[in-house]
Each structure stands twice: as structure tokens, then as C-alpha cells.
Amino acid sequence: MNEPETRATPPALTLYYSPKACSLASHIALEASGLAYRAVSVDIRAGQNRQAAYLKIHPGGIVPALEAGGEVITESQAILTYVADLAPESELIPRPGTRARARAHEWMNWISSTLHVRYRSIFRPQTYAGESAAAADAVREHARLKLADALIEIEARLGQQPYALDTQFSVVDAYLFVFYLWSHDERIATELPQRPRYQALAARLFERPAVRTVLARERAVRAYDLPPEFSIAIPE
Ligand SMILES: N[C@@H](CCC(=O)N[C@@H](CS)C(=O)NCC(=O)O)C(=O)O
């Protein structure tokens, strides 16, 4: 377990995902890595994540989970980093010990702890508000404002470079892609700030074969909507 693993000695990999959930990032990373893996859908909307079979894999009933060599790894940032490190020639994350690597973790940690939380507060305010409907409304309303701030921050952080980490596509882009899709969810119900850099990034990612393969696979399980600018080109 403590020896570094590489593509030469990869463990058997199984990703548990739900269509259009945050697990989409791990799904794209695995596809982009070129590693052999199995993808198993655990549809949250159908409640499959709360069934005994899945709770044996992840007692919290959360996706993503990655089974790797008999162990289960959870948390998107951990899975994304592990998958990228397993296939170093895919250059999905900068090498350890570099500032670029620190930037990758800076992005991923912010996405997990801030960006994702804002969406969750809108989509499932009861996570933070408990049973009270009034508290849920307050959480949702506040999160809408905070989501707008986060999108403005993403625009600023993206700068002029083609990808989140400058010129190299990475797992950070896969992670950002998920939340670009989520920014088109009708439950947000308020106008969000313009996000041209984020949109350009998402359009660039949408052209990548790994992204298209994964979207087609997930949408065959549950045909989720894509932002209007993407819907035409997706192969069914
Ligand atoms: N911090 C976790 C969050 C994972 C998470 O929130 N997963 C959601 C889907 S996006 C989930 O499985 N929700 C099911 C539930 O809460 O019942 C990560 O980044 O992997």
C-alpha cells in the first residue's frame, strides 16, 4: 500500500458514480488516464446510493468511491490525485514538489470546500438547515449570492490561459467541468454572472474525447441535460 503504484502495476479499478454528480470529474479523469477501469452507476436520484449493496462499499452512501486493489478511496480530490499519479505520462496533475502541484490542490480543495458547498446549499439546503423549511429557504437564498461570488472568482482565477493550470489539461479542469454543468441547473433560479472564461474552458473540455465518452456513458444511464451550447454535438 505504501509503495508507489504506476500504470505498470495498476490495481483493478472500479469507480462508483452517479450521472451528473461530482463523480463525473473522477469518471473523466479515469477515461483520460488511459487506465483500465470499470464504471458502475449508483443513481442517487433513484436512491441506489442508500441501498445495502452500495452502503457496503461506502457506508456514507456518497459518490464518488473508487475501489482500488481491494481498498475503497473516497473524496474527489483524493481520487483525482490518485488516478492522475497512476498514469503519470497522461500529465493529469503536475509532479509532486512543484508549485504547480500546490496550485492543483489549491483549486481542488477550493472546489470541494467552497464551490461544491454552494451548489449543495441550493440543491439540498436541508443538509445544512435540518428540518426547518424557513432555515432551508435562508440557506438557499444566501448560497445563491455566494455562488455568484464563486463564479466571479473562477473567472478571475482562470485568467487568459486555456486551462486551469495554464496550458496543460488536468484533473482540475475535469473537476471544474462538473460545476459548469451544474451552473445551468434550473434549481438555481436566479441569474448568474456572465462567465465567458469558464464557458470557453467548458467548451474546450467538451471537445475532448474522454469527456464525450463519459458524457455519452452517463447519459445512457440517465439522459441529463447539457448547457444549450453543448446539446447539439453530443453523440447519442
Ligand atoms: N466531499 C465529497 C462530496 C461528495 C458528494 O457530495 N457526493 C454527492 C453527489 S455530488 C452524493 O453522493 N450525495 C448523495 C447523498 O448525499 O445522499 C467529494 O468531494 O467527493
Ligand as a Chemical Component Dictionary entry (heavy atoms), coordinates in Angstrom:
data_LIG
# 
_chem_comp.id                   LIG 
_chem_comp.type                 NON-POLYMER 
_chem_comp.pdbx_formal_charge   0 
_chem_comp.three_letter_code    LIG 
# 
loop_
_chem_comp_atom.comp_id 
_chem_comp_atom.atom_id 
_chem_comp_atom.alt_atom_id 
_chem_comp_atom.type_symbol 
_chem_comp_atom.charge 
_chem_comp_atom.model_Cartn_x 
_chem_comp_atom.model_Cartn_y 
_chem_comp_atom.model_Cartn_z 
_chem_comp_atom.pdbx_ordinal 
LIG N1  N1  N 0 -16.554 15.802 -0.433 1  
LIG C1  C1  C 0 -17.097 14.776 -1.282 2  
LIG C2  C2  C 0 -18.532 15.112 -1.576 3  
LIG C3  C3  C 0 -19.223 14.032 -2.338 4  
LIG C4  C4  C 0 -20.693 14.340 -2.527 5  
LIG O1  O1  O 0 -21.231 15.317 -2.011 6  
LIG N2  N2  N 0 -21.362 13.491 -3.319 7  
LIG C5  C5  C 0 -22.768 13.656 -3.583 8  
LIG C6  C6  C 0 -23.016 13.705 -5.073 9  
LIG S1  S1  S 0 -22.298 15.146 -5.817 10 
LIG C7  C7  C 0 -23.510 12.445 -3.044 11 
LIG O2  O2  O 0 -23.063 11.334 -3.178 12 
LIG N3  N3  N 0 -24.676 12.671 -2.435 13 
LIG C8  C8  C 0 -25.530 11.608 -2.009 14 
LIG C9  C9  C 0 -26.197 11.890 -0.723 15 
LIG O3  O3  O 0 -25.767 12.811 -0.017 16 
LIG O4  O4  O 0 -27.148 11.176 -0.421 17 
LIG C10 C10 C 0 -16.272 14.692 -2.570 18 
LIG O5  O5  O 0 -15.775 15.729 -2.997 19 
LIG O6  O6  O 0 -16.125 13.601 -3.132 20 
# 
loop_
_chem_comp_bond.comp_id 
_chem_comp_bond.atom_id_1 
_chem_comp_bond.atom_id_2 
_chem_comp_bond.value_order 
_chem_comp_bond.pdbx_ordinal 
LIG N1  C1  SING 1  
LIG C1  C2  SING 2  
LIG C1  C10 SING 3  
LIG C2  C3  SING 4  
LIG C3  C4  SING 5  
LIG C4  O1  DOUB 6  
LIG C4  N2  SING 7  
LIG N2  C5  SING 8  
LIG C5  C6  SING 9  
LIG C5  C7  SING 10 
LIG C6  S1  SING 11 
LIG C7  O2  DOUB 12 
LIG C7  N3  SING 13 
LIG N3  C8  SING 14 
LIG C8  C9  SING 15 
LIG C9  O3  DOUB 16 
LIG C9  O4  SING 17 
LIG C10 O5  DOUB 18 
LIG C10 O6  SING 19 
# 
